[in-house]
């Protein structure tokens, strides 16, 4: 019975076509994230620069943002802060990721660790 419920839940949830926007400057990493999310049924849009994301942000809708911290044209933390201060976007979850930022950098920025 639980397997059948899981299948029904997954079909219902995936039928909503949730859209994930990925901000990642490394094309290989972006491709892997896109592939993995699409296999789970998500619509995915990958942006390699902050500028390209900002050009689309007012005309399209994301259900989730996944963004790198270190980008060629700025900082993912700043983008996240802008999203969370925008009344039209602040309800959208943001997942931050980084291959090079240290946990202490992330935690001091967002978790307010002394």
C-alpha positions as CSV (number, residue, x, y, z in Angstrom):
1,X,0.0,0.0,0.0
2,X,2.7,2.5,0.9
3,X,4.5,2.0,-2.5
4,X,1.2,2.7,-4.3
5,X,0.7,5.9,-2.2
6,X,4.3,7.0,-3.0
7,X,3.7,6.5,-6.7
8,X,0.4,8.4,-6.6
9,X,2.0,11.3,-4.6
10,X,5.0,11.5,-7.0
11,X,2.7,11.5,-10.1
12,X,0.6,14.3,-8.5
13,X,3.5,16.4,-7.4
14,X,5.4,16.0,-10.6
15,X,2.4,16.9,-12.7
16,X,2.6,20.4,-11.4
17,X,5.7,21.1,-13.6
18,X,7.6,22.9,-11.0
19,X,10.3,25.2,-12.4
20,X,13.8,25.4,-11.0
21,X,16.1,28.2,-11.9
22,X,19.8,27.3,-11.5
23,X,22.5,30.1,-11.4
24,X,25.8,28.3,-12.1
25,X,28.7,29.6,-14.1
26,X,30.3,26.3,-14.7
27,X,28.6,24.8,-17.8
28,X,29.5,21.2,-16.8
29,X,28.0,21.6,-13.3
30,X,25.0,23.3,-14.7
31,X,24.4,20.5,-17.1
32,X,24.6,17.8,-14.4
33,X,22.2,19.7,-12.1
34,X,19.8,20.2,-15.0
35,X,19.9,16.5,-16.0
36,X,19.3,15.4,-12.4
37,X,16.4,17.7,-11.9
38,X,14.8,17.0,-15.2
39,X,15.0,13.3,-14.5
40,X,12.9,14.1,-11.4
41,X,10.3,15.8,-13.5
42,X,11.2,19.5,-13.0
43,X,11.4,22.1,-15.7
44,X,14.9,23.6,-15.4
45,X,16.4,26.9,-16.7
46,X,20.2,27.3,-16.2
47,X,21.7,30.8,-16.1
48,X,25.5,31.3,-16.2
49,X,25.6,34.9,-15.1
50,X,23.6,37.1,-12.7
51,X,22.9,39.4,-15.5
52,X,21.2,36.7,-17.6
53,X,19.1,35.6,-14.6
54,X,18.1,39.2,-13.8
55,X,16.9,39.8,-17.4
56,X,14.4,36.9,-17.1
57,X,13.4,37.3,-13.5
58,X,10.5,39.7,-14.1
59,X,9.0,37.9,-17.1
60,X,9.1,34.3,-15.9
61,X,8.3,32.4,-12.8
62,X,10.5,30.1,-10.8
63,X,9.3,27.8,-8.0
64,X,12.9,27.3,-6.6
65,X,16.3,29.0,-7.1
66,X,19.5,27.0,-6.9
67,X,22.5,29.3,-7.0
68,X,26.2,29.2,-6.8
69,X,27.9,31.5,-4.4
70,X,30.9,32.6,-6.5
71,X,30.0,33.9,-9.9
72,X,31.9,35.8,-12.6
73,X,29.7,38.9,-12.3
74,X,29.0,39.0,-8.6
75,X,28.1,37.1,-5.5
76,X,25.2,34.6,-5.2
77,X,24.6,35.8,-1.6
78,X,23.8,39.3,-3.0
79,X,21.4,37.8,-5.5
80,X,19.6,35.8,-2.8
81,X,19.3,38.9,-0.7
82,X,17.8,40.8,-3.6
83,X,15.3,38.0,-4.2
84,X,14.3,37.8,-0.5
85,X,13.8,41.6,-0.4
86,X,11.6,41.6,-3.5
87,X,7.9,41.3,-2.4
88,X,7.1,39.4,-5.6
89,X,9.8,36.8,-5.1
90,X,10.5,36.5,-1.4
91,X,8.3,33.5,-1.0
92,X,10.4,31.4,-3.5
93,X,12.9,29.1,-1.7
94,X,16.6,29.6,-2.5
95,X,19.3,26.8,-2.2
96,X,22.8,28.1,-2.1
97,X,25.7,25.9,-3.2
98,X,29.4,26.3,-3.6
99,X,32.4,24.1,-4.4
100,X,34.8,26.6,-2.9
101,X,33.1,28.6,-0.2
102,X,33.9,27.5,3.3
103,X,31.1,26.6,5.7
104,X,32.3,29.4,8.1
105,X,31.8,31.9,5.3
106,X,28.3,30.7,4.5
107,X,27.3,30.4,8.2
108,X,28.6,33.8,9.1
109,X,26.7,35.3,6.2
110,X,23.4,33.6,6.6
111,X,23.2,31.8,10.0
112,X,24.6,34.8,12.0
113,X,27.2,32.7,13.8
114,X,29.4,34.9,16.0
